[in-house]
Amino acid sequence: MNAAIKIAKWLITVVTVLLLTVYFVRAFDSRRMPQLGPEHRIEFDSEFEASREDETDWAAYLAIEEALAAELKDKIDSDARPESLADRYSENSLTYPDNYASNWNRSYEMSVPSPRGVAVLLHGLTDSPYSMLSTAQTLAGAGYNVVAPRMPGHGFAVGGLIQARWEDWTAAVRIAVRRAMTRAGSDQSLLLVGYSNGGLMAVDYALRCDEVEELPCPDGLVLLSPAIAVNRAAMVLNLHAAVSWIPYFERFQFLSVLPEIDPFKFTSFPKRAAWEIYRVSRRMHKELAQPAEAAKLPPILTFQSAVDNTVTARAIVTTLYKNLPANGSELVVYDINRNSTLLYLMKQRPADIAGYFESLAPLNFGVTVLKSRSEAGTEIDAVKLAAEQMQPEIVQTSLKWPPGIFSLSHIAIPFRPDDEVYGDGSAIRAGNPGITLGALAPRGEQGVLLLSPAYFMRARYNPFAGFQANHLAAWLNKL
């Protein structure tokens, strides 16, 4: 017995030493990242917090954003920035948000005559309400009044995400829903639309909407690359806090520290934000595991890339859709480009997505997979498996894979090819061409740029955005 106790103590000591060694190696390694700037260190005094929900209506929320803008100018001196045409905090930069027709880092609304309903649009982590603009326009065209809130911690400086907590995000969702319920059409239909973390927030709201008496439950959800499940590594990311408060290790707060060149999305990524997503997803999973809770969810339409390096795409089926009632929900999946040349260059050939769903049939929900017609060309078919059916219908489309694109990505789903920031370069703003990040393809020697080749190679727009808009409009007509 004594020998067993000694061995157990020895093993515990060894494991503890190993874990501490790994921890401090990572902490010291973080010092190799670029120096933090004021945008990383900023602490906002005006930002919304959940404790202020009762005293904050939509007008007050917009006033908070005005105060944040003033704080940003006061705490980040544009004149002191390094000379760069790509620095979002330099007033003369091509990516300075206020140089655009509208600063889409802030909350906004859209109004239509004779609306058929209202829609609340929730953007993703490190993003801004700009990421919902194309979808907002589609919904407005379909007859919905739109409310698109900025989530706390977003839109102004990445340091704000170190302050933000998931409770602040869920409170902001409720404020936006209350605003939507004052708009015309709110007595007909309420739609929640979420991209990435916003998708997680939308599902979380739908599961808990009956907990607040005056709040309505949604009649439908639309999810774009939803963060239903995040990497399990997120559960330990907040461990940095043990030493990152020390100035020597302050960069340990971040997964990445990069130049902030994007006008409407943070390039750097603080670990705290990923930890907050994990906390929300964990509580959502507990709710979805209870059949009575999952049965409360309204019809859901999801658009998802088959390959996604940010969230676990399969969890959309295994965690969310398999628990849904038969209520008209549908999943649309963008498969990879299965041209034989591209397949040869891939690390491994991805599984047959359409075949996967056919093997699960019959399903309580419909599935549409956009799939290469053959490995010899770029034409695309829509493989449609209706709810409760065993065999799919194959519909030829006029869609084709554009040259050079082998798949979509997590971040590409909401954006049109003609998006002036993330598109293919076909849209140029009159008088100020700006920088179209989706079309950048710098060439040179490796290891020179602060931004990795992966940053530029990742697809930032959806070449099938027209199909997506039409599919969304048709699905709404069935609600």
KASULPE-V876726 format. One record per backbone hydrogen bond with DSSP energy under -0.5 kcal/mol. NH is the residue of the N-H (numbers start at 1). CO is the residue of the C=O. E is the energy in kcal/mol with one decimal. If there is no record, write none. Layout:
# KASULPE-V876726
NH:CO:E
NH:CO:E
This chain:
# KASULPE-V876726
5:1:-2.2
6:2:-2.3
7:3:-2.4
8:4:-2.5
9:5:-2.6
10:6:-2.4
11:7:-2.7
12:8:-2.5
13:9:-2.4
14:10:-2.6
15:11:-2.8
16:12:-2.5
17:13:-2.6
18:14:-2.6
19:15:-2.7
20:16:-2.6
21:17:-2.4
22:18:-2.7
23:19:-2.6
24:20:-2.5
25:21:-2.3
26:22:-2.4
27:23:-2.2
28:24:-2.7
29:25:-2.4
30:26:-1.7
31:28:-1.3
32:29:-2.0
33:30:-1.6
34:257:-0.6
40:37:-1.4
41:37:-1.5
42:38:-1.6
52:49:-2.4
53:50:-1.9
55:52:-0.8
56:53:-1.5
57:55:-0.6
61:57:-2.2
62:58:-2.3
63:59:-1.9
64:60:-1.8
65:61:-1.5
66:62:-1.7
67:63:-2.1
68:64:-2.3
69:65:-2.2
70:66:-1.8
71:67:-2.3
72:68:-2.7
73:69:-1.9
74:70:-1.7
75:71:-2.7
76:72:-2.2
77:75:-0.5
78:76:-0.7
80:77:-0.9
81:78:-1.3
84:82:-0.5
87:84:-0.6
88:86:-0.7
88:260:-2.3
90:87:-1.9
91:89:-0.5
93:90:-2.0
94:85:-2.3
96:93:-1.0
97:88:-0.6
97:95:-0.5
99:96:-2.3
100:97:-1.5
104:102:-1.3
106:103:-1.2
108:148:-2.0
110:146:-2.0
115:112:-0.5
116:143:-3.2
117:143:-0.9
118:189:-2.8
119:145:-2.8
120:191:-2.7
121:119:-0.5
121:147:-2.5
122:193:-3.3
123:121:-0.5
123:149:-0.5
127:124:-1.2
130:104:-0.7
131:128:-1.8
132:129:-1.5
133:130:-2.1
136:132:-2.7
137:133:-2.4
138:134:-2.0
139:135:-2.6
140:136:-2.6
141:137:-2.2
142:138:-1.1
143:140:-1.4
144:139:-2.2
145:117:-2.3
146:110:-2.4
147:119:-2.6
148:108:-3.0
149:121:-0.5
149:147:-0.5
151:149:-0.5
154:151:-1.9
155:127:-0.5
159:39:-2.4
160:157:-2.1
161:158:-1.7
162:159:-1.3
163:159:-0.7
164:160:-1.6
168:165:-1.0
169:165:-1.4
170:166:-2.4
171:167:-1.8
172:168:-2.0
173:169:-2.0
174:170:-1.7
175:171:-2.0
176:172:-2.2
177:173:-2.4
178:174:-2.5
179:175:-2.0
180:176:-2.6
181:177:-2.0
182:179:-1.7
183:180:-1.5
186:183:-1.7
188:185:-1.8
189:185:-1.7
191:118:-2.5
192:220:-2.1
193:120:-2.9
194:222:-2.6
195:122:-2.5
196:224:-2.8
198:195:-2.7
199:196:-0.9
200:196:-1.5
201:197:-2.3
202:198:-2.2
203:199:-2.2
204:200:-2.4
205:201:-2.4
206:202:-2.3
207:203:-2.0
208:204:-1.1
208:205:-0.7
209:205:-1.1
211:208:-2.1
212:209:-0.9
213:211:-0.6
215:212:-1.6
219:190:-3.1
220:190:-1.0
221:299:-2.3
222:192:-2.4
223:301:-2.8
224:194:-2.8
225:223:-0.5
225:303:-2.6
227:196:-2.2
228:226:-1.7
231:310:-0.5
234:231:-2.3
235:232:-1.8
236:233:-1.6
237:234:-0.9
239:236:-1.8
240:237:-1.3
241:238:-1.6
242:239:-1.6
243:240:-2.0
244:240:-2.6
246:243:-2.1
249:246:-1.9
250:247:-1.4
252:249:-2.0
253:250:-1.5
254:251:-1.8
255:269:-3.0
256:269:-1.2
261:259:-1.7
265:262:-0.5
266:126:-2.7
269:256:-2.0
271:253:-3.1
272:253:-0.5
273:270:-0.7
274:270:-0.9
275:271:-1.9
276:272:-2.0
277:273:-1.8
278:274:-2.1
279:275:-1.9
280:276:-1.7
281:277:-2.8
282:278:-2.3
283:279:-1.6
284:280:-2.2
285:281:-2.5
286:282:-1.4
287:283:-1.5
288:284:-2.7
289:285:-1.5
290:287:-1.7
291:289:-0.7
293:290:-1.0
294:290:-2.3
295:291:-2.0
296:293:-1.5
297:294:-1.6
299:219:-0.6
301:221:-2.5
302:330:-1.9
303:223:-2.5
304:332:-2.4
306:334:-2.8
312:229:-2.3
313:311:-1.0
315:312:-1.0
316:313:-1.7
317:314:-1.3
318:314:-2.3
319:315:-2.3
320:315:-1.3
321:316:-3.0
322:317:-2.4
323:320:-1.5
324:321:-1.5
327:325:-1.8
330:300:-2.9
331:366:-2.4
332:302:-3.2
333:331:-0.5
333:368:-2.9
334:304:-2.5
335:333:-0.8
335:370:-1.9
337:406:-2.6
338:336:-0.8
340:375:-2.6
343:339:-2.5
344:340:-1.8
345:341:-0.8
345:342:-0.6
346:342:-0.6
346:343:-1.0
350:348:-0.6
353:351:-1.0
356:352:-2.0
357:353:-1.9
358:354:-2.0
359:355:-1.9
360:356:-0.7
360:357:-0.7
361:357:-0.8
361:358:-0.6
366:329:-2.4
367:385:-2.5
368:331:-2.6
369:383:-2.6
370:333:-2.5
370:368:-0.5
371:369:-0.8
371:381:-2.9
372:336:-0.5
373:379:-2.8
380:399:-1.7
381:371:-3.2
382:395:-3.0
383:369:-3.0
383:381:-0.7
384:382:-0.7
384:393:-3.4
385:367:-3.1
385:383:-0.6
386:384:-0.6
388:363:-2.7
389:386:-1.9
393:384:-3.3
395:382:-2.8
395:393:-0.6
396:394:-0.5
397:380:-1.3
401:378:-2.0
405:402:-1.5
406:404:-0.6
412:409:-0.6
413:409:-0.8
415:412:-1.6
419:416:-1.8
423:419:-1.6
424:417:-3.0
426:417:-0.5
428:426:-0.5
432:429:-1.3
437:421:-1.7
437:435:-1.1
438:421:-1.2
439:436:-1.7
440:436:-0.5
440:437:-0.9
448:445:-0.9
455:452:-1.2
456:452:-0.9
457:453:-2.2
458:454:-1.6
462:415:-3.3
463:461:-0.7
465:462:-1.7
468:464:-2.3
469:465:-2.5
470:466:-2.2
471:467:-2.7
472:468:-2.5
473:469:-2.3
474:470:-2.2
475:471:-2.2
476:472:-2.4
477:473:-1.4
478:475:-1.3
479:475:-0.5
479:476:-1.1
